Amino acid sequence: MRSAEQQLPCDCDIRIKRAYEQSEDSDGFRVLVDRLWPRGVSKQRADLDEWMKQIAPSPDLRIWWNHDPERMDEFSQRYRTELDDNPAVDELTGILRAHPVVTLIYAAKDSAVNHAAVLRDYMREHLAASES
């Protein structure tokens, strides 16, 4: 059975942004979703509201993938499988329901080949399924 918090509708806007980009007020609630701290970024510059290491891909999956674009589809499937069993998804769901805009912060260089894009899409689907 879902908690009352999980049953609330979510009209949140889920965005992704590199940790190396300047924070903006329009980012809303900023959540770092990397297991490792972004190299060369101070805590002040990161301007985070939350750091959710536990929502990131497992170390083994991250090492296997190595941000190889040719492995992106398989990585996405494996990461989604990890997320299906990850209790941090419920924590992130609560954050998404509590804030109209949430920006998932990541350190990867490629804006398309990164785990935050997979996580954003997964959470959108997860929220839509929980509302139906």
C-alpha positions as MATLAB code, in Angstrom:
seq = 'MRSAEQQLPCDCDIRIKRAYEQSEDSDGFRVLVDRLWPRGVSKQRADLDEWMKQIAPSPDLRIWWNHDPERMDEFSQRYRTELDDNPAVDELTGILRAHPVVTLIYAAKDSAVNHAAVLRDYMREHLAASES';
ca = [
       0.000    0.000    0.000;
       1.322    3.459   -0.868;
       1.618    6.192    1.719;
      -0.602    9.277    1.484;
       2.425   11.298    0.354;
       2.973    8.947   -2.583;
      -0.670    9.190   -3.655;
      -0.586   12.952   -4.131;
      -0.513   14.026   -7.784;
       2.810   15.355   -9.011;
       2.934   18.259  -11.425;
       6.663   18.651  -10.909;
       9.124   19.585  -13.603;
      12.137   17.241  -13.525;
      15.246   18.694  -15.154;
      18.870   17.663  -15.477;
      21.951   19.878  -15.401;
      25.710   19.480  -15.242;
      27.354   20.247  -11.920;
      29.760   22.548  -13.762;
      26.990   24.875  -14.963;
      26.011   27.901  -12.894;
      23.047   27.342  -10.596;
      19.950   29.434  -11.289;
      16.830   30.205   -9.303;
      14.831   28.463  -12.023;
      16.577   25.161  -11.105;
      14.251   24.813   -8.140;
      15.329   22.081   -5.713;
      18.811   20.873   -6.736;
      19.751   17.228   -6.109;
      23.192   15.810   -6.877;
      22.586   12.265   -8.158;
      26.222   11.151   -8.497;
      27.868    8.726   -6.112;
      31.118   10.716   -6.315;
      31.504   14.443   -5.727;
      32.133   16.379   -8.983;
      35.834   17.086   -9.339;
      36.784   20.730   -8.848;
      33.331   21.894   -7.702;
      33.081   23.503   -4.267;
      30.056   22.913   -2.064;
      29.232   26.606   -2.353;
      29.386   26.561   -6.158;
      27.362   23.342   -6.341;
      24.526   25.103   -4.500;
      22.770   21.831   -3.661;
      19.708   21.129   -1.580;
      20.397   17.390   -1.381;
      23.046   14.828   -2.308;
      21.536   11.420   -3.054;
      24.530    9.125   -3.554;
      22.297    6.090   -3.114;
      20.209    6.862   -6.246;
      23.284    6.712   -8.504;
      24.200    3.553  -10.437;
      26.091    0.944   -8.446;
      29.889    1.177   -8.650;
      30.041   -2.063  -10.663;
      27.504   -0.805  -13.201;
      29.196    2.585  -13.482;
      32.605    0.955  -14.077;
      31.169   -1.499  -16.642;
      29.426    1.289  -18.567;
      32.323    3.802  -18.499;
      30.036    6.347  -20.268;
      30.386    4.389  -23.511;
      27.650    5.657  -25.882;
      27.469    2.216  -27.518;
      26.505    0.693  -24.159;
      23.896    3.348  -23.333;
      20.848    1.202  -24.132;
      22.075   -1.754  -22.091;
      23.246    0.562  -19.307;
      19.791    2.149  -19.208;
      18.114   -1.251  -18.854;
      20.517   -2.352  -16.107;
      20.221    0.951  -14.225;
      16.415    0.817  -14.406;
      16.553   -2.683  -12.938;
      18.661   -1.343  -10.074;
      16.207    1.505   -9.554;
      13.273   -0.938   -9.367;
      14.808   -2.333   -6.155;
      16.306    0.899   -4.795;
      14.560    2.376   -1.720;
      16.038    5.788   -2.616;
      13.415    5.992   -5.391;
      10.772    6.505   -2.691;
      12.873    9.279   -1.126;
      13.281   10.993   -4.503;
       9.552   10.580   -5.158;
       8.869   12.495   -1.951;
      11.215   15.283   -3.033;
       9.539   15.470   -6.442;
       6.087   15.679   -4.879;
       7.223   18.430   -2.492;
       8.786   20.748   -5.085;
       7.377   22.096   -8.368;
      10.819   22.067  -10.033;
      13.585   19.578   -9.246;
      16.901   19.600  -11.083;
      18.991   16.430  -11.027;
      22.657   17.452  -10.990;
      25.323   15.245  -12.576;
      29.008   15.566  -13.483;
      29.232   13.627  -16.764;
      30.462   15.550  -19.811;
      27.792   14.385  -22.252;
      24.305   15.839  -21.818;
      22.717   12.821  -23.535;
      24.955    9.959  -22.374;
      24.581   10.126  -18.605;
      22.689    8.373  -15.859;
      20.749   11.511  -14.835;
      18.844   11.419  -18.144;
      17.890    7.790  -17.474;
      16.906    8.661  -13.905;
      14.793   11.647  -15.031;
      12.874    9.490  -17.512;
      12.515    6.658  -15.006;
      11.114    9.009  -12.355;
       8.648   10.556  -14.813;
       7.371    7.067  -15.651;
       7.375    6.025  -11.980;
       5.319    9.071  -10.971;
       2.861    8.621  -13.855;
       2.359    4.948  -12.935;
       1.814    5.765   -9.255;
      -0.865    8.313  -10.162;
      -2.900    5.946  -12.319;
];
